[in-house]
Amino acid sequence: MPHDVFISYSSVDKNAADTVCSILEQNGIQCWMAPRNITPGVDFAEAIIDGIRSSKVFVLVYSSKSNNSKQVIREVDRAVDTGLPVINLRLEDVPLSKQLEYYLSSVHWLDAMTPPLEKHVNKLSGVVKIFLESDEVKEDDLEKAIRDGTLKVGHGKRSMAEAGKPWKKAAITMAVLGVILVAALLIGLPHWKQKISLETTAMGKSIAVLPFTNLSNDPDQDYFSDGMMEEILDRLFKIGDLKVISRTSSMRYRNTDKSIKEIAGELGVASILEGSVRRMGNNVRITVQLIDARTDAHLWSEIYDGDLSDLSRIFFIQSEVAQSVARELRAVLSPQEIKLIENIPTTDLVAYDNFLKGKFAAHKFNKEDLSLAMQYFEQAKERDPDFALAYAGIAYVWIFRQQGGIATPEEAVPKMMEAVEKALELDNSLAEVHYMKANLNVLGLWDWEAGESSYKKAIEINPNHAEAHALYAQLLYLLGRQEEAMKHAELGIKLDPGSIVINMWYCAVLLLDGQYDDCITMSHEVLKNNPTYSAFHGILFTSFHMKGQYDEAFEAIKLSYRYDSQNFDHIFDQYDQLGYAGTMNLFADTLFAQLKTEWSSPAGIAAVYCYAGNKERALDCLELAYKMRDVIVIYSGSYPFFAIIHDEPRYQEIMRKLNLPINRIKPT
């Protein structure tokens, strides 16, 4: 989003900077300043660069503190390099440091040393508007500002008007580059490859935690070493000044032959945390080391010994590792973040051990392991009825059961609601619980306002929550807020580039946006390494269908169901005789007949009828889906294959009851 003015300041002068921002915006000048305009989870350095590039004028709130601030000097350097005119609002009469003098070869300044500050900022508004009101800087107006003493000129050789000319050229250049970059992002899809150069990564404030090595000589202790890694990772997630890669992407590098530099390059981070865990009875030794991936240098390492009979020592180790990493990477920790990091979730060893076993099983995402995870979470809850994370685990299992078709919404939603409400009652500071609450509100209760509030709360507590960003993106798209949706979708995949689920959700947003070629490209790339992942064959099917490539679509849907262990060859074999529409219609009839004996998605069947062009049967199924609270019905206003029924009164009545807009993406 473009802005008029970038405000640079030392944190010591924040009150003055806030006043400058407030008055400029009261005068109709849109400002960018940190941390106000930095989206949670976005890298700080990248946000600063984007903020400067999106602005037209650079205002420096100048004092003895900003004069020697390394952050301010970097911002001035970037502004001058970009070609922005710099206006120096002087709060104190101090000479420029040599570093600032180097960058500001001509100094244009406005004195604001005598109170009230508001009077001077109103004058500043007038100067800024000179640059904003026309394509060419008005030399006469600048000269008038200088003559009446509003604006003052230093000893540099360039006039401000001359400084403005390269700024206009740079602005045009950046606009053109911006269009090219956006096209590259959407067409080339580099997000999921994450080939980010280490030199440009986050001033070192980015990290991935690799799977900890189990040194216990007992494979049955894998859950414990994974649990220690995840618990440390969870504490790092809470640090808003860090970019932290999610678990699923890091887990790909268990037993890898790749170098630290290669791993960091693929994940887009500057630092790697490695570790090992040795457990002998109740005695635990955790070894960790932090590595600068750019130089392969060890930044910090430590060995911790703990006794599980005193769980507080284990939680202290997890907290200490997270805070030590933050210190080494010079990440700022707020008092609230420290409180969250130091939280002790339970004092019962058996409950905690069962919780770790439950998480280990749940990550396998199949029906049997989800049942095993539920057993462990239930046992943890029984041992410690005040253990909020155990209830969060129970909610986690129920939502995956519902989304995987293992449980009906009628069965899953009340169970998930009970677990979430209890977890919130016990501890409302857990991002994961608010994330589960958001999924309950959106996928179970269809309460969009409450769902958005919960997603925001989860992201506020954990700015690095990739899944929360990804699913919030889908909600925003359903509500017709496409630009916001894409921003969170991209954040989700940036924070967890290796997750197939996050990639799938990102592809879903691309489908909603009508970017079918991008979906095809991305699906083929994912299927190279995961050829049996049926969801991406389904995405290929939809993309080819929307492009009118029906033979390719038919081949994709065959593979989708074959890899999903469902045999419909007796229907698909009739393709040559019935054609595409006839085969899709017979397929939908078969799926609908199965509803009598087993749960299936009526809205999913409606989609197949839409592929066949059978509007009436599609509408029948969607009305049934609404009655059965089938979650897929909420996406029907946005997914393009439903577009053929969007003008039908029966369908519009469903959307009215859902209180959702129809995002009209027509077939291509």
C-alpha positions as MATLAB code, in Angstrom:
seq = 'MPHDVFISYSSVDKNAADTVCSILEQNGIQCWMAPRNITPGVDFAEAIIDGIRSSKVFVLVYSSKSNNSKQVIREVDRAVDTGLPVINLRLEDVPLSKQLEYYLSSVHWLDAMTPPLEKHVNKLSGVVKIFLESDEVKEDDLEKAIRDGTLKVGHGKRSMAEAGKPWKKAAITMAVLGVILVAALLIGLPHWKQKISLETTAMGKSIAVLPFTNLSNDPDQDYFSDGMMEEILDRLFKIGDLKVISRTSSMRYRNTDKSIKEIAGELGVASILEGSVRRMGNNVRITVQLIDARTDAHLWSEIYDGDLSDLSRIFFIQSEVAQSVARELRAVLSPQEIKLIENIPTTDLVAYDNFLKGKFAAHKFNKEDLSLAMQYFEQAKERDPDFALAYAGIAYVWIFRQQGGIATPEEAVPKMMEAVEKALELDNSLAEVHYMKANLNVLGLWDWEAGESSYKKAIEINPNHAEAHALYAQLLYLLGRQEEAMKHAELGIKLDPGSIVINMWYCAVLLLDGQYDDCITMSHEVLKNNPTYSAFHGILFTSFHMKGQYDEAFEAIKLSYRYDSQNFDHIFDQYDQLGYAGTMNLFADTLFAQLKTEWSSPAGIAAVYCYAGNKERALDCLELAYKMRDVIVIYSGSYPFFAIIHDEPRYQEIMRKLNLPINRIKPT';
ca = [
       0.000    0.000    0.000;
       1.523    3.391   -1.006;
       2.154    6.061    1.612;
       3.093    9.723    1.426;
       5.679    9.954    4.194;
       8.069    7.553    5.902;
       8.823    8.726    9.465;
      12.258    7.782   10.816;
      13.002    8.244   14.520;
      14.877    6.922   17.523;
      12.727    4.919   19.938;
      13.587    7.512   22.599;
      11.716   10.105   20.509;
       8.624    7.957   19.947;
       6.216   10.437   21.563;
       7.417   13.194   19.250;
       7.216   10.847   16.245;
       3.645    9.897   17.184;
       2.747   13.603   17.288;
       4.318   14.154   13.870;
       2.415   11.189   12.436;
      -0.900   12.243   13.984;
      -0.784   15.848   12.744;
       0.411   14.931    9.251;
      -2.451   12.450    8.928;
      -4.925   15.041   10.240;
      -3.705   17.174    7.342;
      -4.452   14.413    4.846;
      -0.898   13.039    4.558;
      -0.683    9.265    4.889;
       2.286    8.140    7.017;
       4.278    4.962    7.465;
       6.084    4.360   10.753;
       7.312    1.391   12.716;
       6.104   -0.566   14.525;
       2.586    0.678   13.761;
       2.592   -0.324   10.105;
       4.381   -3.655   10.493;
       2.066   -6.647   10.205;
       2.613   -9.253   12.960;
       4.833  -12.025   11.650;
       6.421   -9.906    8.889;
      10.193   -9.548    9.077;
      11.112   -6.141   10.583;
      13.900   -5.278    8.114;
      11.838   -6.299    5.079;
       8.914   -4.217    6.349;
      11.167   -1.149    6.770;
      12.493   -1.490    3.216;
       8.979   -1.912    1.815;
       7.792    1.081    3.867;
      10.518    3.325    2.415;
       9.895    2.099   -1.109;
       6.168    2.735   -0.799;
       6.654    6.351    0.378;
       7.324    9.603   -1.469;
       8.993   11.746    1.201;
      11.295   10.808    4.084;
      10.897   12.762    7.349;
      13.676   12.394    9.908;
      12.714   13.242   13.501;
      16.186   14.518   14.385;
      17.720   14.570   17.868;
      20.976   13.614   19.562;
      19.558   10.089   19.883;
      18.551    9.615   16.254;
      21.822   11.273   15.181;
      23.720    8.194   16.378;
      21.059    5.507   15.956;
      22.279    2.708   13.690;
      18.699    1.900   12.711;
      17.992    5.518   11.720;
      21.268    5.704    9.766;
      20.322    2.537    7.849;
      16.900    4.009    7.064;
      18.446    7.282    5.830;
      20.876    5.292    3.692;
      18.010    3.354    2.111;
      15.938    6.508    1.551;
      18.795    8.353   -0.166;
      19.567    5.300   -2.279;
      15.909    5.126   -3.321;
      15.932    8.824   -4.234;
      13.496   10.134   -1.630;
      13.794   13.782   -0.575;
      14.769   13.922    3.111;
      13.283   16.572    5.407;
      15.053   16.896    8.727;
      12.693   17.974   11.548;
      15.167   19.140   14.204;
      14.130   18.636   17.816;
      17.615   19.563   19.050;
      20.400   21.844   17.790;
      23.172   19.275   17.358;
      25.554   18.878   14.387;
      25.085   15.916   12.065;
      27.147   12.855   12.924;
      29.723   11.953   10.306;
      27.644    8.960    9.198;
      24.512   11.046    8.620;
      26.527   13.823    7.016;
      27.932   11.241    4.604;
      24.451   10.272    3.416;
      22.889   13.743    3.516;
      25.171   15.639    1.145;
      22.608   18.426    1.189;
      20.745   19.090    4.432;
      17.254   20.578    4.331;
      15.757   21.089    7.710;
      12.930   22.599    9.664;
      13.503   23.727   13.260;
      11.105   22.351   15.893;
      13.082   23.112   19.024;
      10.636   25.515   20.659;
       7.259   24.277   21.930;
       4.632   23.586   20.926;
       5.747   20.866   18.494;
       2.339   20.893   16.817;
       2.982   24.340   15.340;
       6.140   23.151   13.594;
       4.518   19.961   12.302;
       1.759   22.014   10.672;
       4.499   23.896    8.803;
       6.051   20.551    7.913;
       2.709   19.506    6.398;
       2.881   22.430    4.011;
       6.401   21.517    2.879;
       5.473   17.862    2.388;
       2.450   18.834    0.293;
       4.727   20.756   -2.088;
       6.193   17.408   -3.062;
       2.875   15.595   -3.213;
       0.702   17.996   -5.195;
       2.350   17.731   -8.625;
       4.661   15.595  -10.705;
       7.347   18.269  -10.634;
       8.715   19.879   -7.496;
       7.615   23.519   -7.354;
      10.833   25.464   -7.116;
       9.020   28.750   -6.419;
       7.133   27.284   -3.479;
      10.337   25.797   -2.071;
      12.147   29.102   -2.418;
       9.260   30.866   -0.675;
       9.439   28.340    2.197;
      13.166   29.062    2.478;
      12.702   32.877    2.301;
      10.097   32.986    5.065;
      12.252   30.789    7.300;
      10.001   27.738    7.342;
      12.586   25.632    5.528;
      16.344   25.989    5.906;
      19.158   24.811    3.672;
      22.550   23.440    4.681;
      25.846   23.630    2.852;
      25.361   20.878    0.298;
      25.662   21.555   -3.418;
      22.245   20.259   -4.432;
      19.070   22.248   -4.038;
      15.975   20.465   -2.783;
      14.387   20.835   -6.195;
      17.327   19.016   -7.730;
      17.002   16.325   -5.096;
      13.375   15.901   -6.051;
      14.078   15.089   -9.692;
      15.868   11.788   -9.131;
      13.184   11.010   -6.558;
      10.454   11.220   -9.212;
      12.495    9.071  -11.555;
      13.134    6.547   -8.769;
       9.448    6.493   -7.872;
       8.483    5.651  -11.451;
      11.194    3.005  -11.639;
      10.047    1.437   -8.369;
       6.438    1.419   -9.568;
       7.425   -0.473  -12.715;
       9.623   -2.867  -10.733;
       6.764   -3.371   -8.284;
       4.444   -4.520  -11.078;
       7.122   -6.885  -12.390;
       7.789   -8.275   -8.914;
       4.103   -8.846   -8.221;
       3.777  -10.654  -11.538;
       6.818  -12.750  -10.710;
       5.389  -13.645   -7.308;
       2.070  -14.732   -8.713;
       3.289  -16.421  -11.893;
       6.633  -17.844  -10.778;
       5.419  -18.829   -7.299;
       8.777  -18.520   -5.567;
       6.998  -18.446   -2.192;
       6.926  -22.166   -1.759;
      10.524  -22.600   -2.936;
      11.786  -19.941   -0.523;
      15.098  -19.385   -2.316;
      15.807  -16.321   -0.228;
      19.426  -15.118   -0.162;
      20.970  -15.219    3.278;
      22.469  -11.768    2.804;
      19.021  -10.162    2.724;
      17.439  -12.100    5.552;
      16.129  -10.109    8.458;
      19.322   -8.660    9.953;
      19.884  -12.063   11.538;
      16.475  -12.098   13.245;
      15.260  -15.268   11.547;
      15.657  -18.843   12.681;
      14.716  -22.452   12.057;
      14.914  -25.139   14.754;
      16.015  -28.496   13.358;
      14.725  -31.786   14.824;
      16.610  -32.616   18.006;
      18.656  -35.820   17.987;
      17.518  -38.553   20.358;
      20.688  -39.743   22.128;
      18.853  -42.071   24.514;
      19.512  -45.210   22.397;
      15.800  -45.893   22.688;
      13.479  -45.183   19.710;
      10.570  -45.067   22.140;
      12.023  -41.769   23.400;
      11.669  -40.069   19.990;
       8.476  -38.445   21.212;
      10.384  -36.828   24.077;
      13.226  -35.373   21.966;
      10.667  -34.110   19.427;
       8.631  -32.713   22.300;
      11.567  -30.749   23.712;
      12.287  -29.299   20.262;
       8.632  -28.317   19.782;
       8.314  -26.769   23.239;
      11.379  -24.578   22.617;
      10.016  -23.731   19.168;
       6.663  -22.790   20.707;
       8.393  -20.306   23.000;
      10.351  -18.818   20.101;
       7.063  -18.383   18.202;
       5.932  -15.898   20.826;
       8.764  -13.446   20.035;
       7.300  -10.967   17.570;
      10.719   -9.562   16.630;
      11.803  -12.950   15.254;
      10.845  -14.748   12.072;
      10.538  -18.410   13.123;
       9.967  -21.231   10.647;
       7.238  -23.690   11.605;
       7.719  -27.277   12.692;
       6.578  -29.062    9.533;
       9.165  -27.314    7.360;
      11.990  -27.926    9.851;
      11.093  -31.604   10.293;
      11.928  -32.307    6.654;
      15.604  -32.018    7.573;
      15.743  -34.904   10.014;
      18.730  -37.076    8.996;
      19.490  -34.780    6.048;
      22.838  -34.632    4.257;
      22.357  -30.968    3.421;
      24.633  -28.321    4.888;
      23.446  -25.693    7.346;
      23.821  -23.049    4.649;
      21.694  -25.067    2.199;
      18.956  -25.629    4.771;
      18.920  -21.969    5.787;
      18.771  -20.900    2.153;
      15.786  -23.149    1.443;
      13.946  -21.962    4.559;
      14.877  -18.292    4.184;
      16.567  -17.846    7.562;
      19.905  -16.545    8.801;
      20.296  -18.809   11.850;
      19.805  -22.455   12.738;
      19.271  -23.971   16.186;
      20.415  -27.584   16.558;
      20.041  -29.790   19.595;
      20.103  -33.215   21.157;
      18.279  -34.843   24.058;
      19.457  -37.690   26.277;
      16.975  -39.141   28.768;
      17.869  -41.783   31.315;
      14.962  -42.353   33.657;
      14.085  -38.930   35.072;
      17.479  -37.441   34.230;
      17.550  -35.295   31.096;
      20.438  -33.604   29.297;
      19.603  -31.074   26.564;
      22.387  -29.694   24.373;
      21.726  -26.782   22.018;
      23.809  -24.678   19.675;
      22.925  -21.624   17.618;
      24.677  -21.315   14.245;
      25.016  -18.328   11.915;
      24.212  -19.978    8.595;
      25.975  -17.264    6.588;
      29.362  -17.962    8.156;
      28.782  -21.392    9.771;
      30.009  -19.775   12.995;
      28.688  -20.946   16.369;
      26.965  -17.983   17.999;
      26.066  -19.695   21.256;
      25.835  -23.151   22.785;
      24.844  -24.586   26.142;
      24.347  -27.894   27.952;
      21.444  -28.162   30.390;
      20.801  -30.916   32.912;
      17.380  -31.436   34.431;
      15.412  -33.810   36.597;
      11.895  -34.631   35.429;
      10.780  -35.018   39.034;
      11.048  -31.206   39.093;
       9.186  -30.168   35.928;
       9.804  -26.499   36.639;
      13.484  -27.118   35.789;
      12.527  -28.514   32.362;
      10.307  -25.515   31.637;
      13.087  -23.209   32.839;
      15.461  -24.815   30.312;
      12.967  -24.333   27.480;
      12.435  -20.699   28.475;
      16.160  -20.047   28.924;
      16.990  -21.426   25.469;
      14.345  -19.229   23.816;
      15.477  -16.081   25.642;
      19.163  -16.817   24.984;
      18.438  -17.169   21.261;
      16.568  -13.867   21.336;
      19.518  -12.158   23.025;
      22.035  -13.573   20.557;
      19.909  -12.468   17.588;
      19.268   -9.096   19.242;
      15.516   -9.571   19.155;
      13.488   -7.276   21.372;
      11.443   -9.065   24.040;
       8.422   -7.336   25.555;
       7.408   -8.011   29.180;
       4.284   -9.781   27.906;
       6.353  -12.034   25.643;
       8.678  -12.932   28.526;
       5.648  -13.810   30.642;
       4.323  -16.108   27.904;
       7.735  -17.736   27.403;
       8.142  -18.441   31.134;
       4.656  -19.908   31.551;
       4.516  -23.281   33.397;
       1.654  -25.329   31.871;
       1.531  -28.188   34.407;
       3.325  -29.567   37.450;
       2.316  -33.197   36.829;
       5.027  -35.242   35.092;
       2.697  -38.019   33.900;
       0.245  -35.480   32.441;
       3.063  -33.679   30.627;
       4.520  -36.946   29.317;
       1.113  -37.991   27.977;
       0.676  -34.593   26.373;
       4.003  -34.954   24.504;
       3.029  -38.467   23.373;
      -0.329  -37.110   22.189;
       1.308  -34.412   20.068;
       3.742  -36.951   18.607;
       0.862  -39.196   17.501;
      -1.395  -36.368   16.298;
       1.228  -35.095   13.854;
       0.848  -38.315   11.849;
      -2.684  -37.237   10.805;
      -4.170  -40.675   10.160;
      -7.286  -42.124   11.747;
      -5.502  -44.620   14.007;
      -2.881  -42.182   15.300;
      -5.515  -39.497   15.903;
      -7.343  -42.009   18.117;
      -4.094  -42.738   19.940;
      -3.457  -39.010   20.366;
      -6.937  -38.587   21.815;
      -6.219  -41.310   24.386;
      -3.035  -39.556   25.506;
      -4.690  -36.121   25.697;
      -7.578  -37.569   27.699;
      -5.124  -39.239   30.092;
      -3.242  -35.957   30.484;
      -6.493  -34.175   31.291;
      -7.468  -36.811   33.855;
      -4.088  -36.540   35.604;
      -4.242  -32.729   35.663;
      -7.756  -31.306   35.134;
      -6.223  -27.789   35.001;
      -3.828  -28.608   32.131;
      -5.128  -26.275   29.378;
      -2.874  -27.701   26.648;
      -4.442  -31.138   27.100;
      -7.856  -29.698   26.246;
      -6.292  -27.857   23.272;
      -4.985  -31.229   22.063;
      -8.461  -32.738   22.321;
      -9.889  -29.886   20.250;
      -7.064  -30.380   17.726;
      -8.014  -34.035   17.217;
     -11.709  -33.260   16.786;
     -11.122  -30.606   14.151;
      -8.933  -32.965   12.127;
     -11.532  -35.686   12.476;
     -14.167  -33.331   11.106;
     -12.016  -31.979    8.280;
     -10.867  -35.481    7.349;
     -14.399  -36.839    7.166;
     -13.764  -39.159   10.124;
     -16.468  -37.443   12.192;
     -19.595  -35.553   11.162;
     -19.959  -31.867   12.062;
     -22.888  -32.872   14.260;
     -20.568  -35.075   16.336;
     -17.340  -33.031   16.183;
     -18.508  -29.454   16.792;
     -19.970  -29.931   20.320;
     -16.881  -31.918   21.391;
     -14.531  -29.294   20.039;
     -16.553  -26.497   21.649;
     -16.438  -28.194   25.050;
     -12.647  -28.654   24.881;
     -11.915  -25.139   23.594;
     -14.085  -23.392   26.159;
     -12.467  -25.345   28.986;
      -8.963  -24.555   27.721;
      -9.794  -20.830   27.480;
     -11.254  -20.897   30.964;
      -7.986  -22.356   32.292;
      -5.534  -20.237   30.262;
      -6.522  -17.654   27.649;
      -2.891  -16.787   26.845;
      -2.351  -19.801   24.543;
      -2.242  -18.989   20.829;
      -3.130  -22.564   19.934;
      -6.371  -22.396   21.905;
      -7.438  -19.164   20.202;
      -6.544  -20.760   16.866;
      -8.795  -23.720   17.697;
     -11.506  -21.293   18.812;
     -11.215  -19.527   15.453;
     -11.573  -22.808   13.558;
     -14.574  -23.707   15.715;
     -16.207  -20.340   15.023;
     -15.590  -20.478   11.283;
     -15.779  -24.158   10.347;
     -18.259  -25.260   12.991;
     -20.434  -22.340   14.088;
     -20.214  -20.165   10.940;
     -19.655  -17.068   13.046;
     -17.378  -14.966   10.826;
     -16.928  -12.014   13.190;
     -15.996  -14.218   16.145;
     -13.742  -16.292   13.890;
     -11.826  -13.251   12.698;
     -11.427  -12.008   16.261;
      -9.981  -15.366   17.351;
      -7.577  -15.611   14.401;
      -6.324  -12.111   15.194;
      -5.839  -13.033   18.843;
      -3.889  -16.174   17.930;
      -1.626  -14.165   15.603;
      -1.184  -11.446   18.225;
       0.098  -14.031   20.739;
       2.068  -15.983   18.124;
       2.952  -13.787   15.112;
       4.713  -16.810   13.564;
       1.621  -19.061   13.534;
       1.665  -20.185    9.900;
      -1.627  -22.113   10.045;
      -3.475  -19.195   11.645;
      -2.277  -16.885    8.851;
      -3.254  -19.449    6.199;
      -6.777  -20.126    7.467;
      -7.385  -16.473    8.289;
      -6.563  -15.822    4.620;
      -9.354  -18.158    3.551;
     -11.844  -16.457    5.870;
     -10.853  -13.038    4.530;
     -11.413  -14.272    0.998;
     -14.863  -15.584    1.892;
     -15.664  -12.126    3.273;
     -14.602  -10.509   -0.009;
     -11.344   -8.997    1.317;
      -9.023  -10.447   -1.312;
      -6.033   -8.152   -0.827;
      -5.827   -8.861    2.902;
      -6.343  -12.558    2.222;
      -3.373  -12.792   -0.131;
      -1.121  -11.013    2.369;
      -1.852  -13.576    5.092;
      -1.677  -16.491    2.641;
       1.815  -15.408    1.620;
       2.825  -14.990    5.260;
       1.634  -18.493    6.036;
       3.668  -20.090    3.283;
       6.693  -17.950    4.122;
       6.617  -19.178    7.725;
       6.087  -22.828    6.768;
       7.283  -23.296    3.166;
       7.729  -27.070    3.476;
       4.260  -27.894    4.799;
       2.106  -29.710    2.257;
      -1.018  -28.591    4.144;
       0.037  -24.920    4.072;
       0.869  -25.271    0.365;
      -2.551  -26.799   -0.193;
      -4.284  -23.941    1.641;
      -2.241  -21.432   -0.352;
      -3.326  -23.162   -3.551;
      -6.909  -22.881   -2.323;
      -6.539  -19.105   -2.125;
      -5.087  -19.092   -5.656;
      -8.125  -21.080   -6.809;
     -10.423  -18.588   -5.113;
      -8.553  -15.848   -6.962;
      -8.886  -17.567  -10.335;
      -5.127  -18.150  -10.771;
      -5.445  -21.567  -12.396;
      -2.097  -21.681  -14.202;
      -0.340  -20.928  -10.920;
      -2.243  -23.768   -9.232;
      -1.218  -26.172  -11.990;
       2.434  -25.141  -11.741;
       2.471  -25.418   -7.966;
       0.606  -28.743   -7.897;
       3.003  -30.351  -10.363;
       5.946  -29.166   -8.255;
       4.496  -30.593   -5.030;
       3.525  -33.882   -6.746;
       7.108  -34.443   -7.920;
       8.045  -35.389   -4.374;
       4.576  -36.411   -3.158;
       2.957  -38.217   -6.136;
       0.226  -39.886   -4.074;
      -1.019  -36.734   -2.312;
      -4.594  -36.809   -3.594;
      -5.514  -33.227   -2.661;
      -3.139  -31.789   -5.256;
      -4.533  -34.065   -7.956;
      -7.900  -32.591   -6.946;
      -6.501  -29.064   -7.332;
      -5.182  -30.009  -10.781;
      -8.630  -31.354  -11.677;
     -10.367  -28.122  -10.714;
      -7.763  -25.929  -12.436;
      -7.941  -27.872  -15.708;
     -11.751  -27.886  -15.533;
     -11.868  -24.107  -15.148;
      -9.515  -23.724  -18.125;
     -11.760  -25.958  -20.252;
      -9.093  -28.686  -20.536;
     -11.500  -31.502  -19.782;
      -9.350  -34.478  -20.793;
      -6.587  -33.310  -18.449;
      -9.172  -32.638  -15.731;
     -10.560  -36.162  -16.097;
      -7.111  -37.761  -15.746;
      -6.467  -35.696  -12.606;
      -9.720  -36.662  -10.880;
      -9.072  -40.348  -11.572;
      -5.702  -40.089   -9.837;
      -7.186  -38.068   -6.984;
      -9.655  -40.786   -6.020;
      -7.270  -43.646   -6.780;
      -4.666  -42.263   -4.373;
      -7.438  -41.601   -1.865;
      -8.072  -45.376   -1.859;
     -11.511  -45.039   -3.453;
     -12.201  -47.129   -6.555;
     -14.567  -45.556   -9.064;
     -13.001  -47.134  -12.160;
     -16.357  -48.684  -13.091;
     -17.628  -45.122  -13.620;
     -14.483  -43.568  -15.044;
     -14.239  -46.393  -17.620;
     -17.422  -45.016  -19.253;
     -15.738  -41.697  -20.145;
     -15.420  -42.505  -23.873;
     -19.115  -43.399  -24.061;
     -20.641  -40.730  -21.791;
     -18.233  -37.861  -22.325;
     -17.006  -35.491  -19.641;
     -20.355  -34.055  -18.475;
     -22.100  -37.450  -18.543;
     -19.330  -39.130  -16.545;
     -19.327  -36.329  -13.948;
     -23.114  -36.592  -13.625;
     -22.997  -40.374  -13.112;
     -20.155  -39.944  -10.644;
     -22.183  -37.391   -8.645;
     -25.250  -39.686   -8.654;
     -23.098  -42.508   -7.271;
     -21.648  -40.320   -4.508;
     -25.123  -39.064   -3.600;
     -26.464  -42.631   -3.311;
     -23.686  -43.417   -0.812;
     -25.008  -40.722    1.539;
     -27.635  -43.218    2.692;
     -25.021  -45.459    4.285;
     -21.991  -43.271    5.075;
     -21.053  -39.652    5.698;
     -19.861  -37.692    2.716;
     -19.907  -34.010    1.844;
     -23.155  -32.964    0.107;
     -21.448  -29.706   -0.918;
     -18.600  -31.698   -2.458;
     -21.181  -33.696   -4.426;
     -22.789  -30.396   -5.468;
     -19.419  -29.364   -6.896;
     -19.320  -32.514   -9.056;
     -22.841  -31.751  -10.316;
     -21.580  -28.256  -11.196;
     -18.736  -29.842  -13.172;
     -21.433  -31.767  -15.030;
     -23.486  -28.597  -15.593;
     -26.422  -30.025  -13.607;
     -27.650  -26.925  -11.759;
     -30.782  -28.376  -10.176;
     -29.051  -31.361   -8.595;
     -26.219  -29.096   -7.432;
     -28.723  -26.825   -5.709;
     -30.464  -29.811   -4.093;
     -27.145  -30.946   -2.635;
     -26.161  -27.479   -1.414;
     -29.485  -27.060    0.382;
     -28.851  -30.423    2.037;
     -25.293  -29.324    2.863;
     -26.617  -26.237    4.615;
     -29.013  -28.342    6.706;
     -26.237  -30.818    7.603;
     -23.797  -27.982    8.368;
     -21.312  -29.286    5.816;
     -18.422  -26.817    5.998;
     -17.715  -26.892    2.242;
     -20.952  -24.998    1.611;
     -19.394  -21.807    3.003;
     -16.820  -21.794    0.181;
     -19.397  -22.072   -2.592;
     -19.694  -18.305   -3.007;
     -16.005  -18.032   -3.840;
     -14.863  -21.233   -5.501;
     -15.171  -20.675   -9.249;
     -16.688  -24.050  -10.152;
     -19.873  -23.007   -8.316;
     -20.223  -19.904  -10.506;
     -22.853  -21.512  -12.777;
     -25.404  -21.408   -9.924;
     -24.489  -18.033   -8.391;
     -27.411  -16.289  -10.117;
     -29.978  -18.879   -9.051;
     -32.494  -17.615   -6.420;
     -32.247  -20.870   -4.423;
     -28.503  -20.445   -4.156;
     -28.676  -16.766   -3.252;
     -31.042  -17.644   -0.417;
     -28.395  -20.030    0.990;
     -25.780  -17.284    0.876;
     -28.183  -14.840    2.521;
     -28.642  -17.248    5.423;
     -24.870  -17.732    5.625;
     -24.372  -13.951    5.590;
     -21.597  -14.291    3.007;
     -20.989  -12.365   -0.218;
     -20.731  -14.039   -3.609;
     -17.275  -13.380   -5.081;
     -18.158  -13.686   -8.716;
     -15.239  -15.347  -10.483;
     -16.599  -16.585  -13.771;
     -15.281  -19.629  -15.669;
     -12.551  -18.808  -18.204;
];
